[in-house]
Amino acid sequence: MAAGTDVATLDKKTQRNLTRLQAHDNARAARDELAATLGAIEEHLNVPKRLARATARAKLRVQRFADDQPGTAIAVAAGVAVAVGVGVWLVVRANLER
């Protein structure tokens, strides 16, 4: 019977050790999930980083457009320059008439 008692004790120790290992693995998984969540939140709230990426993408699109259709790109640039000039002229004129 003494041998049977030892086996029962070993089974409890083994079960306890397995439970500890499972708890350790669960804690590691929870830490990894928390780190991923915090990383996603930081990525979402980091406005300067997001603006830099958006600006880089916009520059790339404009460059591709200018390479593909240079005449249209020049016309668009001239149109934007005229629109900005007219806007500035209207603002200055409105302030001078006061």
Phi and psi in radians as a Rosetta constraint file:
Dihedral C 1 N 2 CA 2 C 2 CIRCULARHARMONIC -1.079 0.35
Dihedral N 2 CA 2 C 2 N 3 CIRCULARHARMONIC -0.648 0.35
Dihedral C 2 N 3 CA 3 C 3 CIRCULARHARMONIC -1.181 0.35
Dihedral N 3 CA 3 C 3 N 4 CIRCULARHARMONIC -0.663 0.35
Dihedral C 3 N 4 CA 4 C 4 CIRCULARHARMONIC -1.123 0.35
Dihedral N 4 CA 4 C 4 N 5 CIRCULARHARMONIC -0.655 0.35
Dihedral C 4 N 5 CA 5 C 5 CIRCULARHARMONIC -1.142 0.35
Dihedral N 5 CA 5 C 5 N 6 CIRCULARHARMONIC -0.698 0.35
Dihedral C 5 N 6 CA 6 C 6 CIRCULARHARMONIC -1.098 0.35
Dihedral N 6 CA 6 C 6 N 7 CIRCULARHARMONIC -0.714 0.35
Dihedral C 6 N 7 CA 7 C 7 CIRCULARHARMONIC -1.115 0.35
Dihedral N 7 CA 7 C 7 N 8 CIRCULARHARMONIC -0.734 0.35
Dihedral C 7 N 8 CA 8 C 8 CIRCULARHARMONIC -1.125 0.35
Dihedral N 8 CA 8 C 8 N 9 CIRCULARHARMONIC -0.690 0.35
Dihedral C 8 N 9 CA 9 C 9 CIRCULARHARMONIC -1.149 0.35
Dihedral N 9 CA 9 C 9 N 10 CIRCULARHARMONIC -0.731 0.35
Dihedral C 9 N 10 CA 10 C 10 CIRCULARHARMONIC -1.118 0.35
Dihedral N 10 CA 10 C 10 N 11 CIRCULARHARMONIC -0.668 0.35
Dihedral C 10 N 11 CA 11 C 11 CIRCULARHARMONIC -1.097 0.35
Dihedral N 11 CA 11 C 11 N 12 CIRCULARHARMONIC -0.732 0.35
Dihedral C 11 N 12 CA 12 C 12 CIRCULARHARMONIC -1.141 0.35
Dihedral N 12 CA 12 C 12 N 13 CIRCULARHARMONIC -0.729 0.35
Dihedral C 12 N 13 CA 13 C 13 CIRCULARHARMONIC -1.109 0.35
Dihedral N 13 CA 13 C 13 N 14 CIRCULARHARMONIC -0.747 0.35
Dihedral C 13 N 14 CA 14 C 14 CIRCULARHARMONIC -1.083 0.35
Dihedral N 14 CA 14 C 14 N 15 CIRCULARHARMONIC -0.774 0.35
Dihedral C 14 N 15 CA 15 C 15 CIRCULARHARMONIC -1.086 0.35
Dihedral N 15 CA 15 C 15 N 16 CIRCULARHARMONIC -0.762 0.35
Dihedral C 15 N 16 CA 16 C 16 CIRCULARHARMONIC -1.100 0.35
Dihedral N 16 CA 16 C 16 N 17 CIRCULARHARMONIC -0.744 0.35
Dihedral C 16 N 17 CA 17 C 17 CIRCULARHARMONIC -1.139 0.35
Dihedral N 17 CA 17 C 17 N 18 CIRCULARHARMONIC -0.712 0.35
Dihedral C 17 N 18 CA 18 C 18 CIRCULARHARMONIC -1.094 0.35
Dihedral N 18 CA 18 C 18 N 19 CIRCULARHARMONIC -0.716 0.35
Dihedral C 18 N 19 CA 19 C 19 CIRCULARHARMONIC -1.099 0.35
Dihedral N 19 CA 19 C 19 N 20 CIRCULARHARMONIC -0.698 0.35
Dihedral C 19 N 20 CA 20 C 20 CIRCULARHARMONIC -1.137 0.35
Dihedral N 20 CA 20 C 20 N 21 CIRCULARHARMONIC -0.740 0.35
Dihedral C 20 N 21 CA 21 C 21 CIRCULARHARMONIC -1.116 0.35
Dihedral N 21 CA 21 C 21 N 22 CIRCULARHARMONIC -0.716 0.35
Dihedral C 21 N 22 CA 22 C 22 CIRCULARHARMONIC -1.125 0.35
Dihedral N 22 CA 22 C 22 N 23 CIRCULARHARMONIC -0.729 0.35
Dihedral C 22 N 23 CA 23 C 23 CIRCULARHARMONIC -1.108 0.35
Dihedral N 23 CA 23 C 23 N 24 CIRCULARHARMONIC -0.704 0.35
Dihedral C 23 N 24 CA 24 C 24 CIRCULARHARMONIC -1.093 0.35
Dihedral N 24 CA 24 C 24 N 25 CIRCULARHARMONIC -0.787 0.35
Dihedral C 24 N 25 CA 25 C 25 CIRCULARHARMONIC -1.120 0.35
Dihedral N 25 CA 25 C 25 N 26 CIRCULARHARMONIC -0.713 0.35
Dihedral C 25 N 26 CA 26 C 26 CIRCULARHARMONIC -1.117 0.35
Dihedral N 26 CA 26 C 26 N 27 CIRCULARHARMONIC -0.697 0.35
Dihedral C 26 N 27 CA 27 C 27 CIRCULARHARMONIC -1.147 0.35
Dihedral N 27 CA 27 C 27 N 28 CIRCULARHARMONIC -0.717 0.35
Dihedral C 27 N 28 CA 28 C 28 CIRCULARHARMONIC -1.093 0.35
Dihedral N 28 CA 28 C 28 N 29 CIRCULARHARMONIC -0.761 0.35
Dihedral C 28 N 29 CA 29 C 29 CIRCULARHARMONIC -1.108 0.35
Dihedral N 29 CA 29 C 29 N 30 CIRCULARHARMONIC -0.706 0.35
Dihedral C 29 N 30 CA 30 C 30 CIRCULARHARMONIC -1.142 0.35
Dihedral N 30 CA 30 C 30 N 31 CIRCULARHARMONIC -0.705 0.35
Dihedral C 30 N 31 CA 31 C 31 CIRCULARHARMONIC -1.112 0.35
Dihedral N 31 CA 31 C 31 N 32 CIRCULARHARMONIC -0.739 0.35
Dihedral C 31 N 32 CA 32 C 32 CIRCULARHARMONIC -1.111 0.35
Dihedral N 32 CA 32 C 32 N 33 CIRCULARHARMONIC -0.740 0.35
Dihedral C 32 N 33 CA 33 C 33 CIRCULARHARMONIC -1.125 0.35
Dihedral N 33 CA 33 C 33 N 34 CIRCULARHARMONIC -0.724 0.35
Dihedral C 33 N 34 CA 34 C 34 CIRCULARHARMONIC -1.109 0.35
Dihedral N 34 CA 34 C 34 N 35 CIRCULARHARMONIC -0.738 0.35
Dihedral C 34 N 35 CA 35 C 35 CIRCULARHARMONIC -1.091 0.35
Dihedral N 35 CA 35 C 35 N 36 CIRCULARHARMONIC -0.725 0.35
Dihedral C 35 N 36 CA 36 C 36 CIRCULARHARMONIC -1.135 0.35
Dihedral N 36 CA 36 C 36 N 37 CIRCULARHARMONIC -0.726 0.35
Dihedral C 36 N 37 CA 37 C 37 CIRCULARHARMONIC -1.134 0.35
Dihedral N 37 CA 37 C 37 N 38 CIRCULARHARMONIC -0.777 0.35
Dihedral C 37 N 38 CA 38 C 38 CIRCULARHARMONIC -1.112 0.35
Dihedral N 38 CA 38 C 38 N 39 CIRCULARHARMONIC -0.657 0.35
Dihedral C 38 N 39 CA 39 C 39 CIRCULARHARMONIC -1.095 0.35
Dihedral N 39 CA 39 C 39 N 40 CIRCULARHARMONIC -0.731 0.35
Dihedral C 39 N 40 CA 40 C 40 CIRCULARHARMONIC -1.158 0.35
Dihedral N 40 CA 40 C 40 N 41 CIRCULARHARMONIC -0.695 0.35
Dihedral C 40 N 41 CA 41 C 41 CIRCULARHARMONIC -1.141 0.35
Dihedral N 41 CA 41 C 41 N 42 CIRCULARHARMONIC -0.754 0.35
Dihedral C 41 N 42 CA 42 C 42 CIRCULARHARMONIC -1.092 0.35
Dihedral N 42 CA 42 C 42 N 43 CIRCULARHARMONIC -0.726 0.35
Dihedral C 42 N 43 CA 43 C 43 CIRCULARHARMONIC -1.084 0.35
Dihedral N 43 CA 43 C 43 N 44 CIRCULARHARMONIC -0.704 0.35
Dihedral C 43 N 44 CA 44 C 44 CIRCULARHARMONIC -1.224 0.35
Dihedral N 44 CA 44 C 44 N 45 CIRCULARHARMONIC -0.633 0.35
Dihedral C 44 N 45 CA 45 C 45 CIRCULARHARMONIC -1.611 0.35
Dihedral N 45 CA 45 C 45 N 46 CIRCULARHARMONIC -0.103 0.35
Dihedral C 45 N 46 CA 46 C 46 CIRCULARHARMONIC -1.484 0.35
Dihedral N 46 CA 46 C 46 N 47 CIRCULARHARMONIC 1.463 0.35
Dihedral C 46 N 47 CA 47 C 47 CIRCULARHARMONIC -1.112 0.35
Dihedral N 47 CA 47 C 47 N 48 CIRCULARHARMONIC -0.787 0.35
Dihedral C 47 N 48 CA 48 C 48 CIRCULARHARMONIC -1.019 0.35
Dihedral N 48 CA 48 C 48 N 49 CIRCULARHARMONIC -0.695 0.35
Dihedral C 48 N 49 CA 49 C 49 CIRCULARHARMONIC -1.151 0.35
Dihedral N 49 CA 49 C 49 N 50 CIRCULARHARMONIC -0.733 0.35
Dihedral C 49 N 50 CA 50 C 50 CIRCULARHARMONIC -1.154 0.35
Dihedral N 50 CA 50 C 50 N 51 CIRCULARHARMONIC -0.682 0.35
Dihedral C 50 N 51 CA 51 C 51 CIRCULARHARMONIC -1.148 0.35
Dihedral N 51 CA 51 C 51 N 52 CIRCULARHARMONIC -0.681 0.35
Dihedral C 51 N 52 CA 52 C 52 CIRCULARHARMONIC -1.091 0.35
Dihedral N 52 CA 52 C 52 N 53 CIRCULARHARMONIC -0.735 0.35
Dihedral C 52 N 53 CA 53 C 53 CIRCULARHARMONIC -1.154 0.35
Dihedral N 53 CA 53 C 53 N 54 CIRCULARHARMONIC -0.755 0.35
Dihedral C 53 N 54 CA 54 C 54 CIRCULARHARMONIC -1.118 0.35
Dihedral N 54 CA 54 C 54 N 55 CIRCULARHARMONIC -0.688 0.35
Dihedral C 54 N 55 CA 55 C 55 CIRCULARHARMONIC -1.131 0.35
Dihedral N 55 CA 55 C 55 N 56 CIRCULARHARMONIC -0.734 0.35
Dihedral C 55 N 56 CA 56 C 56 CIRCULARHARMONIC -1.102 0.35
Dihedral N 56 CA 56 C 56 N 57 CIRCULARHARMONIC -0.728 0.35
Dihedral C 56 N 57 CA 57 C 57 CIRCULARHARMONIC -1.133 0.35
Dihedral N 57 CA 57 C 57 N 58 CIRCULARHARMONIC -0.720 0.35
Dihedral C 57 N 58 CA 58 C 58 CIRCULARHARMONIC -1.133 0.35
Dihedral N 58 CA 58 C 58 N 59 CIRCULARHARMONIC -0.730 0.35
Dihedral C 58 N 59 CA 59 C 59 CIRCULARHARMONIC -1.055 0.35
Dihedral N 59 CA 59 C 59 N 60 CIRCULARHARMONIC -0.736 0.35
Dihedral C 59 N 60 CA 60 C 60 CIRCULARHARMONIC -1.110 0.35
Dihedral N 60 CA 60 C 60 N 61 CIRCULARHARMONIC -0.750 0.35
Dihedral C 60 N 61 CA 61 C 61 CIRCULARHARMONIC -1.109 0.35
Dihedral N 61 CA 61 C 61 N 62 CIRCULARHARMONIC -0.751 0.35
Dihedral C 61 N 62 CA 62 C 62 CIRCULARHARMONIC -1.119 0.35
Dihedral N 62 CA 62 C 62 N 63 CIRCULARHARMONIC -0.727 0.35
Dihedral C 62 N 63 CA 63 C 63 CIRCULARHARMONIC -1.105 0.35
Dihedral N 63 CA 63 C 63 N 64 CIRCULARHARMONIC -0.748 0.35
Dihedral C 63 N 64 CA 64 C 64 CIRCULARHARMONIC -1.111 0.35
Dihedral N 64 CA 64 C 64 N 65 CIRCULARHARMONIC -0.739 0.35
Dihedral C 64 N 65 CA 65 C 65 CIRCULARHARMONIC -1.070 0.35
Dihedral N 65 CA 65 C 65 N 66 CIRCULARHARMONIC -0.782 0.35
Dihedral C 65 N 66 CA 66 C 66 CIRCULARHARMONIC -1.136 0.35
Dihedral N 66 CA 66 C 66 N 67 CIRCULARHARMONIC -0.633 0.35
Dihedral C 66 N 67 CA 67 C 67 CIRCULARHARMONIC -1.226 0.35
Dihedral N 67 CA 67 C 67 N 68 CIRCULARHARMONIC -0.668 0.35
Dihedral C 67 N 68 CA 68 C 68 CIRCULARHARMONIC -1.337 0.35
Dihedral N 68 CA 68 C 68 N 69 CIRCULARHARMONIC -0.701 0.35
Dihedral C 68 N 69 CA 69 C 69 CIRCULARHARMONIC -2.363 0.35
Dihedral N 69 CA 69 C 69 N 70 CIRCULARHARMONIC 1.363 0.35
Dihedral C 69 N 70 CA 70 C 70 CIRCULARHARMONIC -1.147 0.35
Dihedral N 70 CA 70 C 70 N 71 CIRCULARHARMONIC -0.636 0.35
Dihedral C 70 N 71 CA 71 C 71 CIRCULARHARMONIC -1.136 0.35
Dihedral N 71 CA 71 C 71 N 72 CIRCULARHARMONIC -0.778 0.35
Dihedral C 71 N 72 CA 72 C 72 CIRCULARHARMONIC -1.138 0.35
Dihedral N 72 CA 72 C 72 N 73 CIRCULARHARMONIC -0.679 0.35
Dihedral C 72 N 73 CA 73 C 73 CIRCULARHARMONIC -1.104 0.35
Dihedral N 73 CA 73 C 73 N 74 CIRCULARHARMONIC -0.707 0.35
Dihedral C 73 N 74 CA 74 C 74 CIRCULARHARMONIC -1.131 0.35
Dihedral N 74 CA 74 C 74 N 75 CIRCULARHARMONIC -0.735 0.35
Dihedral C 74 N 75 CA 75 C 75 CIRCULARHARMONIC -1.106 0.35
Dihedral N 75 CA 75 C 75 N 76 CIRCULARHARMONIC -0.718 0.35
Dihedral C 75 N 76 CA 76 C 76 CIRCULARHARMONIC -1.130 0.35
Dihedral N 76 CA 76 C 76 N 77 CIRCULARHARMONIC -0.756 0.35
Dihedral C 76 N 77 CA 77 C 77 CIRCULARHARMONIC -1.097 0.35
Dihedral N 77 CA 77 C 77 N 78 CIRCULARHARMONIC -0.723 0.35
Dihedral C 77 N 78 CA 78 C 78 CIRCULARHARMONIC -1.134 0.35
Dihedral N 78 CA 78 C 78 N 79 CIRCULARHARMONIC -0.712 0.35
Dihedral C 78 N 79 CA 79 C 79 CIRCULARHARMONIC -1.088 0.35
Dihedral N 79 CA 79 C 79 N 80 CIRCULARHARMONIC -0.731 0.35
Dihedral C 79 N 80 CA 80 C 80 CIRCULARHARMONIC -1.134 0.35
Dihedral N 80 CA 80 C 80 N 81 CIRCULARHARMONIC -0.730 0.35
Dihedral C 80 N 81 CA 81 C 81 CIRCULARHARMONIC -1.095 0.35
Dihedral N 81 CA 81 C 81 N 82 CIRCULARHARMONIC -0.723 0.35
Dihedral C 81 N 82 CA 82 C 82 CIRCULARHARMONIC -1.133 0.35
Dihedral N 82 CA 82 C 82 N 83 CIRCULARHARMONIC -0.768 0.35
Dihedral C 82 N 83 CA 83 C 83 CIRCULARHARMONIC -1.080 0.35
Dihedral N 83 CA 83 C 83 N 84 CIRCULARHARMONIC -0.747 0.35
Dihedral C 83 N 84 CA 84 C 84 CIRCULARHARMONIC -1.146 0.35
Dihedral N 84 CA 84 C 84 N 85 CIRCULARHARMONIC -0.752 0.35
Dihedral C 84 N 85 CA 85 C 85 CIRCULARHARMONIC -1.071 0.35
Dihedral N 85 CA 85 C 85 N 86 CIRCULARHARMONIC -0.766 0.35
Dihedral C 85 N 86 CA 86 C 86 CIRCULARHARMONIC -1.128 0.35
Dihedral N 86 CA 86 C 86 N 87 CIRCULARHARMONIC -0.721 0.35
Dihedral C 86 N 87 CA 87 C 87 CIRCULARHARMONIC -1.070 0.35
Dihedral N 87 CA 87 C 87 N 88 CIRCULARHARMONIC -0.797 0.35
Dihedral C 87 N 88 CA 88 C 88 CIRCULARHARMONIC -1.105 0.35
Dihedral N 88 CA 88 C 88 N 89 CIRCULARHARMONIC -0.748 0.35
Dihedral C 88 N 89 CA 89 C 89 CIRCULARHARMONIC -1.073 0.35
Dihedral N 89 CA 89 C 89 N 90 CIRCULARHARMONIC -0.735 0.35
Dihedral C 89 N 90 CA 90 C 90 CIRCULARHARMONIC -1.149 0.35
Dihedral N 90 CA 90 C 90 N 91 CIRCULARHARMONIC -0.695 0.35
Dihedral C 90 N 91 CA 91 C 91 CIRCULARHARMONIC -1.160 0.35
Dihedral N 91 CA 91 C 91 N 92 CIRCULARHARMONIC -0.787 0.35
Dihedral C 91 N 92 CA 92 C 92 CIRCULARHARMONIC -1.112 0.35
Dihedral N 92 CA 92 C 92 N 93 CIRCULARHARMONIC -0.770 0.35
Dihedral C 92 N 93 CA 93 C 93 CIRCULARHARMONIC -1.119 0.35
Dihedral N 93 CA 93 C 93 N 94 CIRCULARHARMONIC -0.701 0.35
Dihedral C 93 N 94 CA 94 C 94 CIRCULARHARMONIC -1.145 0.35
Dihedral N 94 CA 94 C 94 N 95 CIRCULARHARMONIC -0.634 0.35
Dihedral C 94 N 95 CA 95 C 95 CIRCULARHARMONIC -1.337 0.35
Dihedral N 95 CA 95 C 95 N 96 CIRCULARHARMONIC -0.496 0.35
Dihedral C 95 N 96 CA 96 C 96 CIRCULARHARMONIC -1.304 0.35
Dihedral N 96 CA 96 C 96 N 97 CIRCULARHARMONIC -0.480 0.35
Dihedral C 96 N 97 CA 97 C 97 CIRCULARHARMONIC -1.391 0.35
Dihedral N 97 CA 97 C 97 N 98 CIRCULARHARMONIC -0.121 0.35
